Amino acid sequence: MTTTEPLRVLITGGSSGIGLATAQRFAAAGARVISLDIAAPPPGSGVPWVEADVADDAQVRAAVERAVTTLGGLDVLVNNTGIGAQGTIEDNDDAQWHHVLDVNVIGMVRVSRAALPHLRRSTRAAIVNTCSIAATAGLPQRALYSASKGAVASLTLAMAADHLREGIRVNCVNPGTADTPWIGRLLDAAADPAAERAALAARQPQGRLVSAQEVAEAIVYLGSPGAGSTTGTALAVDGGMQGLRLRPLPVE
C-alpha cells in the first residue's frame, strides 16, 4: 500500500479474528484505522474502537459519524462483521434465519449506507466485504450461513456496479475455513476436537486452515490504491478449496 497520505479505514468486526488481523495489517502499512464492533479489541492490540451493533441502524449511523470525525474522513470501509450458523434448513428456526441474515447481509447494507456520503468525498474510495467459500461451494451443515454469504457475493457485484462511476470500488474476499475464534468454538464443542480440526484442514487442498493474517493481506490489497482497477471481484483465500481437484496422495 503506497500513498502520500495515510488511508483512513473503518473496519466492522475489527476487534477479533480476521477483522483484528486486518486492522493491525492496515495500521502496519501506515493507515489510520478504527474498529466498529460490539466488543472492544483486546488490550494492547493498538486498535481504536467505536461501539455499535450492525443490526441497529441508529447505532451504526452514530458510530460511523464518530469514526469519520476522528479519522478526518473515510477512504476504505471493510464490512467484516458476521456470525455463523450450523445445520440444514430443518435445524434453524425463522428467528435464527432472520437474525443471521440481518447481521451478515443487512448489517453490511447499514454500514455501507452510512459510509457512502463520506466515501464519495475520497479520491481513493474502496469497500471490501468479507464473504466466504460458503458462497460458492456446497458445504454440509451450513445452509443458513451459506445463504447469507451467497447474498453477500451478489450484493458485492451490485454495489460495484452502482458505485463505480462515483469512484468507489467494491470487492469481496472469500476465505476458506479460517482459524478464527468462531471455528475455535466449533472445535471446542466437537466430540473429538483434534479429529474435527484434521477434517476441516483436509478438505482444503493445501492441507491446513487459512490464517486470519492471510485473509487480512488480501483485504488490505483490495482496499489499497494499488488495486485501483479491481472492482466487482471475489478474491479467494481458500487454499485451493474452490478451484482445485487434487488427486489423493498414493498410499505407501
Secondary structure, 3 states (H helix, E strand, C coil): CCCCCCCEEEEECCCCHHHHHHHHHHHHCCCEEEEEECCCCCCCCCCCEEECCCCCHHHHHHHHHHHHHHHCCCCEEEECCCCCCCECCCCCCHHHHHHHHHHHHHHHHHHHHHHHHHHCCCCCEEEEEECCHHHCCCCCCEHHHHHHHHHHHHHHHHHHHHHHHHCEEEEEEEECCECCHHHHHHHHHCCCHHHHHHHHHHCCCCCCCECHHHHHHHHHHHHCHHHCCCCCCEEEECCCCCCCCCCCCCCC
